[in-house]
């Protein structure tokens, strides 16, 4: 019997932070706050896409002898070891798992994108990731609105009250 391939997305964390205007601004004050904000964004993305998300932050200039892997919101967060870039970590992962899993790599680094494509992995830029997150959030809002409308109509309300609520909904749209 064939094994189900996992959907894994590996994200170059600092690449995304430096690409997204809001995160870049936050990082000027606190890199930790920018990382946490990115992790929050990606938690929503992971829950909507049902992908295993791995966020890689490099510790190239830090005195960390080995890589550190933690988990938050069901996602893996990797801090590379000293003198190892996120790119080299991601390269190793592409070579290790691209043929056996459904792998997507999020980076703006063209060399990593070329490697990913050559190993049959999907690639996505930081801007494309932001668009995907925005689209997922829009889907959530539409679904909530549809659920509200469906549930709203099941309550026994007077015609007058329904009319007032409809007027309020129109006002909120404008």
Secondary structure, 3 states (H helix, E strand, C coil): CCCCCCEEEEEEHHHHHHHCHHHHHHHHHCHHHHHHHHHHHHHHHHHHHCCEEEEEECCCCCCCCCCEEEEECCEEEEECCCCCCHHHHHHHHHHHHCCCCEEEEECCCHHHHHHHHHCCCEEECHHHHHHHHHHHHHHHHHHHHHHHHHHHCCCCCCHHHHHHHHHHHHHHHC
